[in-house]
Amino acid sequence: MGLPGKYFPTVVCFWDWLSPDKIVHLILFAVLPCVTLWGYRKHLFNQNYQHRKKLIITITVISILYGGLTELMQKYVFINRYCSIFDFLADALGSITGVIFFTFIMQKKLKKIKKSDVNI
């Protein structure tokens, strides 16, 4: 059993999928969890570590699922749109990047606040 030669998939170079479109996906989906976490910022840092971790993971998963849902909607709902696994990967990477960026910035702010409290 075999496949005719014309049915073999073409090998795509990693850099071929890195287009301006994917950069836009990455940036937009990095903003999504940042804005969501910003809305929860007071709630986030008034909770214990386990609750904070659970909320951050939940927002990350929801952002990634939203990226997958938009890709599926492009395939099955919208006309003249196509679904791309690379778009979804850019969405997921953007979501994770946004969460990492937000937590990094907030941790720096918290350290700065704690340092100023000690100096009082």
C-alpha positions in Angstrom: 0.0 0.0 0.0 1.4 3.4 -0.9 0.6 6.9 -1.9 1.2 8.4 -5.3 4.0 11.0 -5.3 1.7 13.9 -5.8 0.0 13.1 -2.4 3.1 13.5 -0.3 2.9 16.7 1.8 5.5 19.3 1.0 8.0 19.9 3.8 7.6 23.4 5.1 10.5 25.2 6.6 10.0 26.6 10.1 10.6 30.1 8.9 8.1 29.8 6.1 5.2 30.1 8.6 6.6 33.1 10.3 4.8 35.9 8.4 3.5 39.3 9.4 0.1 37.6 9.9 1.5 35.3 12.6 3.1 38.2 14.3 -0.2 40.0 14.5 -1.8 36.8 15.9 0.9 36.6 18.5 0.6 40.3 19.6 -3.2 40.3 19.7 -3.3 37.1 21.8 -0.6 38.4 24.1 -2.8 41.5 24.8 -5.9 39.3 25.6 -4.6 37.7 28.8 -2.8 40.9 29.8 -6.0 42.9 29.7 -7.9 40.2 31.5 -5.3 39.8 34.2 -5.1 43.6 34.5 -8.8 43.6 35.3 -8.2 41.1 38.0 -5.0 42.6 39.4 -6.4 43.7 42.8 -8.1 40.4 43.3 -5.0 38.5 42.1 -2.6 39.9 44.6 -5.0 39.9 47.6 -5.2 36.1 47.3 -2.9 33.3 48.4 -0.4 31.8 45.9 -2.6 28.7 45.1 -5.6 30.8 44.2 -3.5 33.2 42.2 -1.9 30.4 40.3 -5.3 28.8 39.5 -6.7 32.1 38.2 -3.6 32.7 36.0 -3.8 29.2 34.6 -7.5 29.5 33.9 -7.1 32.8 32.0 -4.2 31.2 30.0 -6.3 28.2 29.1 -9.3 30.3 28.2 -7.2 32.5 25.9 -5.7 29.5 24.1 -9.2 27.9 23.7 -10.5 31.2 22.3 -7.7 31.1 19.7 -8.7 27.6 18.8 -12.3 28.5 18.6 -11.6 31.4 16.3 -9.7 29.2 14.0 -12.5 26.6 13.9 -15.0 29.4 13.2 -12.9 30.5 10.3 -13.1 27.0 8.9 -16.8 26.3 9.5 -18.6 29.6 9.9 -17.0 32.5 8.0 -16.9 32.6 4.3 -13.6 33.0 2.4 -11.6 32.3 5.6 -9.3 29.4 6.3 -8.2 27.5 9.4 -4.5 27.2 10.1 -2.7 25.3 12.7 0.1 27.8 12.5 -2.4 30.6 13.3 -3.6 28.6 16.3 0.0 28.0 17.4 0.7 31.8 17.1 -2.4 32.5 19.2 -1.4 30.0 21.9 2.2 31.3 22.0 0.9 34.9 22.2 -1.4 33.9 25.1 1.4 32.3 27.0 3.7 35.2 26.2 1.1 37.7 27.5 0.7 35.9 30.8 4.5 35.7 31.3 4.9 39.4 30.5 2.0 40.4 32.8 3.3 38.3 35.8 6.9 39.6 35.2 5.7 43.2 35.3 3.5 42.7 38.3 6.2 40.9 40.3 8.5 43.8 39.6 5.9 46.2 40.8 5.2 44.1 44.0 8.9 44.0 44.8 9.1 47.7 44.4 6.1 48.3 46.7 7.4 45.9 49.3 10.8 47.6 49.2 9.2 51.0 49.8 7.2 49.6 52.7 10.3 48.4 54.4 11.9 51.9 54.1 9.1 53.7 55.8 
